[in-house]
Amino acid sequence: MKKMQLTTKIFIGLALGILLGIILQPNPDIASKYVKPFGTLFLNLIKLSIVPLVFSSLVVGTCSMDDVRKLGRIGGKTMLYYMMTTAFAVTIGLLLANVTNVGGGFSIPVDAKVDIAEAPAIAETLLNIIPSNPLKALVDGNMLQIIAFALIIGASIIGIGEKGKTLYNFFDSFAEVMYKIIGVIMQFAPIGVFALITPVVAVNGPKVLLPLLKLILVVYAGCALHAILTYTSTVSIFAKVNPVRFFKGISPAMVFAFTTASSSGTLPITMKCSEENLGVPKSISSFVLPLGATVNMDGTAIYQGICAFFIAQVYGLELSVGAQLTIILTATLASIGTAGVPGAGMIMLGMVLQSVGLPLEGIALIAGVDRVLDMMRTMINITGDAACAVVVSATEGELDRGIIDKQVVVSK
Ligand code: ASP
């Protein structure tokens, strides 16, 4: 009998998890007490690999752009793709919010009180990118700083030529070890996905979701529209890749992002799928994807655009065209500063609201359903990273089309 593919097993884990979640809705405590720990254990295993993986693979990725011109070219293409698609994403979000009148007919529940963590200012976010203490950045898992440090080390290894070889080999071997660890952890993904989704469904029953159903539907629709419009077109026009194959190849990572709501946590799987299903070479995936998991968040940007509009409407405030353009700019920047962990986008939403003078308390309205929104936006976030990796590889003439054509989909 043919061995079942890991992707299929992950989907089955998801379906069973949702089913059990629905069954346990009357007693969500059972899900939180007895099922969630397995999910947490699995997530910890994944988390263990994130910082070492991002750092080592980004150093190796940077070094493999053997000359500085190539590094500049690929870096430029990547950032251009990330910024353009993110700005486009917020625009889609805002258009949809306008058209659907997302906050219309919603009245403010009196008990909506939540402690809102303060979002950092834009300037602070940008200044913080360079770590004054790189080891602290590694220990704290500060991804933007880790990226900056890895890029500096990688570029300097290229800079010293032959003498840098030893360090390069070290990181190369280190990254391989991380891939190996992740490969083993991935075998448990179906159980992990199952255990992570069950409590989410059980806790977020219809009672929590129904009042904000319209907002949820609009955010989901915005994300789906962005995937269909932006990724389908960029992947087919610039990379000449069949979009169905693209989505099929990245689907295990999408499911994983949906259940964990963490781009960083999904990074190992995004890399694996991009390389083994979509033909992205390691030299490009190890540069574009760790960067994307931290700075490229199209789903988050869509969410921030729609939520800002929603909050304005609920508070009876009019958002002028100028204010909406400001939202496009700040949401693009805010999504760069958003960490790839659950809930980070909601904190950065504060920055977007502040930029157009909307009340921060509005976040409290959304907080109850944020997890459900987070799952969808994270799924879009990582899909955007993979689309960029495919497009950049194709434009560099380095996409392995043979892999896409005989796509077997990651199984080990
Ligand atoms: N959870 C999202 C991610 O990891 C970030 C967010 O909260 O928007 O991509």
Residues whose N, C-alpha, C, O or C-beta is under 5 A from the ligand:
A	BS01	LIG	A261 S262 S263 S264 T300 A339 G340 V341 P342 G343 A344 G345 M346 D374 T378 N381
